[in-house]
Amino acid sequence: MNQPSLSLPSFAKINWSLEIPGKRPDGYHEVKTLLQTISLHDELHFEVSEDRAVSLSCDNPDIPTGSDNLVVRAAHLLRERFEVVQGVRVRLEKRIPINAGLGGASSNAAVTLLALNRLWEIKPGGGELLEIAAKLGADVPFFLLGGCVQATGTGTTLSPLPSAPEPVRQYLIVITPNAGISTAAAYHALDSRALTTKNANPILSVSQSEANSGDSQPWPSVDSLKNDFESVIFDIEPEIRRTKEALLQAGALGALLAGSGSSVFGIFADEEDQQRAANEIQLEAGWRIFPCVTVSQIEYLRAVGS
């Protein structure tokens, strides 16, 4: 008899803004960021098994498929929390570049929680999935919601933006250069500023009304685009700076480092400008280019079946 199965997209994200005011007394970094899901996505395929095993395969040989992978960890945490007796086989079709600041691993973990919540017929209480997601990583709770969300604290205090009258689609180009820097190294470079925030307590909170608030508002003005990591990462990896320059030279209204890098995104006025720029940009060896659009919260929740 065929086992229950499910296939879901796993979307990437960008940061319209990312500020790191300093280091908290608990050792974590204080974060203030505006996250946005985009149409670039992986595909995850799930099939329930009766042998209790959790297995993962991937078409990208650079992706670890053992217990260190967030998909596997998410499945184990969910099964332990709700005493599930079934297992699952997961197949990951990887399209989001790895270690590129686009949240691919965090998105995979969140989609795993959403998929297995359905396949294993779990009935979590309010906030339980968010609590599990926060244990997996700072960006994972965001991918339970999608759309445009402000994150503060350690990155897990989530405030979805109010509903816009109509979904606003922004046309983007994401470029991932042949250069990279680990998140740990990026934070270490920022720590040299020796900034510290006081009276900051870790918190995970998002109300049900906020979670259902609807479509994202328009992206911030070009002048408000900001990423504190640019000041250090562009010096460490000049190739990433050249990526931003290439987007601006191709007519981007604004461009910004995505997360802690190495990807950079550019914003274009419409689909015609986006396609023209994609054809004109002179890619250096190893650069990957992804024309894509923003994905609103309603579009996101519909796509992941939440």
N, C-alpha and C positions, 0 to 999 in steps of 0.2 A: 504494500500500500504506500502511495506517495506521501511523504512527510510534508507538513505545511512549509511554504517558502514565501519569500518576499524580496523584492529588489527595490532599492531606494537610491536617489541621488544624494551626494554628499558635497555641499557647496563650499567654495572658498570664501574668504573675507578680505576686506581691506580695512584700514583705519583712516577715517576722514581727519582725525586728529589723535595725537598720542603724546601725553605729557607725563613725565616722571618727576613729580615734585621732590622726591627724596626717598630715603630709606626709613622704614618704620622701626619702632622699638622691638617688634617681634622678628626682625631680620628680613622681612619681605619688603618689596618696593611698593610705595604708594603709586597708584596708577589713575590717570583720568583720561579716558579715551572714548571715541565715538566709532563704533564698529558697524560695518555694513556687509551684508552678504552679496555675492556677485555670482554670475551665471556659470563661471568656470567650476567644474565639478568632477568628482570621482563617481564611480558606481559601486555600490555594495550589494551583494547577493547573499541571502541568508536561507539556510535550510535546516529545519529542526532535526535533531538526531535523538535516538533513544539511549545512546551509550554514555551520556553525561559528558562526553568529551567536547572541548571547545577547540576548533581547528580553524586556521586561517591560511589561505593561499593568495598570492598576489602576482600580477603580470609584470611587476617591476622587481627585478632581483635585488635591488638596493634596499628594499623595504624588509625589515626583520618581521618574521611571522611567528615568533615565539612569545613567551610570557611578557616580554618588554613592550610589545606592541599595545597601543592604547585600545584597540578593538578587542583584543584578548582580555586585557585587564578590565575593560568595561563589562564584558560578558561575565567574567568571574565575580566581580563585585555585585552585579545584579542578581546572579544566581545565589550567591551566599546570603544576600540581604533578604531574599524572598523564598529561600529554601526550594529552589526549582530543581526538579529531578531530571529534566531533559538537558541535552547538549545542543550544540549548533555547529554547522559548517558554514564558514564565511569565505566568500571570494571577493577580492578587492581589485577593481579595475582602476589603476592609478593614472590620473591626468593632472592633478594639482602638483606642481613641483615641490619637492621635499626641501625642508630647511630654507624656505624662501619667504617666511613672514606672512603666508597666506592662510595659515591655520588648518592645513589639510589633515594632520593627525588628530587635532581636537575635533574637527568636524566629523571624521570617521568614528570617533568614540561616541559623540553625541547621537549620531544616526544609529549606531549599534544599540544604544539604550532605547531609542524610540522604536526600533524594529523589534527587539526582543521583548519589549513591554507588550507588544501586540502578539507576537508569535508564541510566547510563553504564557500568554493570558494572565499577566500580572495586574494587580489592582493597587498601584501605589497610592499612598496618601498624599495630601498636598505638600509639595516641596520635596518629596523623597527623591525624585529623579534629579532635581537640582543639587541636592546634597551629595548624591553619588557622583554627579558630574564634576562638582567642585573638588572632589578627591582626586580626580584624574588630571586636572589642569585648569589654569585660570580662564582659558578661552572656551572650555567645554560647555559650561552652562549657557553661554551666549548662543551656541548652536542648537540648543533646545528651543530657541525662540526665533532667531533669524531676523531679517529686516534691518532696521537702523536702531541701535541700542547704545545708550551711554553706560559705560562701565567705570566704576570707581572702587576705592579701597584696594584690595589685591587684584581687582579685575572681575570679581564675582558679585559685586553689588550692581544689579542690573536695573536700568530704567528705560524701557522702550519709549521712543518718541511718540507724541500724540498722533492720531490719525490725520493724514492729509486728505483733502476733498477728493483727489484723484491720485492714483499711483503715479509716482514720478520716476521715469526711467532715465538713468544717466548712461551715456556711452563712454566706455573706458577702453584703454589699452593697457594691459599689464605686460611688462617685460621682466623676465628673470635672466640676469646676466650670468656669465660663467665665473662667478665670484661669490663668496659666501662668508658669513661670520656667524658664529654660534650665538644664541641668545645670551648664554652665560658671559661670553666675551664682551658683548654689547653692553650688558649691565655693569660689568667690571669697569669698562671705560667711563660710563656715566658716574660710577661711584667715586671717581677721582674728584668730583665736585664736592664730596663730603656733605651732601645735603641730608637733613634728617627731618622727618615730620614727627610731631608729638601727638599724644592722645589719639592715635589711630588704632582702632580695634578691627580685626577681621570680621566681616559680616557677610552673610549670603541672604539677600532678600529680594524677592520680586513678587508683587501681588498678582492675583489672577486677572484682575481688571487691567493691569498694565500689560500682562502677557497677551491679552486679546485686543490690544489697542489699535491694531490695524496696520495700514501701510506706512512706510517711512516717509518722512518729509524730504524736501529737496536737500541736496548736499550743501554743506556750508559754502559761503563765499570763498573765492580763491584766496583772499587775504587771510581767511581764518584757517586754512590748511596748515597744520603744524605737526612735526614729529621730532621730538627731542633727540632721537637716535641719529638723525641726519648729521648733527654737528660732530659726532665722533666717528660714525661709520663711513662717511664720505672721505675722511682723512685716512682711515685704516684701509679702505678698499676704493681707490679712485675709479675703478671700473663701474662701481655702482653709481657714483656721481655722474659718469658719462652717460649712463642709462637715463637719468633724469634729464640731462641736457638734450639727449636725442629726442625725447618726447616733446620737450618745449620747442625745439627747433622744427618739429613736425606739425606744430600748430596747437599743441595742447593748451587749453585755457589755464590749466594748473597741473602740477605733477608733485608726487609725494612718495617717499619711501613707505612701503607697506609693512606695518608692524616693525619688528627689529631687523627687517631685511632678509634676503637680498633683493627681493622684487621691488619694482617701482611702478606706480600706475599713473597714467595721464588721463585727464578728463577732456572730452571733446563735445562740441556744440550739438552734433547730431550724428546720425549713422553715416551720412555721406562723408563728413569730415573724418570720422573714425576710420572708414575704409580707405580714404585717400592717404591718411597718415600711415596706416598699416602697410600700404604699398610703397611709401616713400622712405620709411625709416631704414637707415643703413645698419643692419645688424652686424655686430662683431661676432667673431667665432664663438660658438657655444651659447649665444643668446637665444632665448625662446620668447616668442611673442604670442599674446592671447587677447584678441579683441573680445570684449564681453560687455555685459550690462549689469546694472544693479538689480537685485531681487528684493522686492518688498516683503514685509512680514506675512501678509496674506498669501502672496505667491509662494513664499517659502513653506509655510505651514501646510498649504495645499499639496505641495510637491512631496513633502516628507510624510504626508498622511497623518498629521498631528491635529 
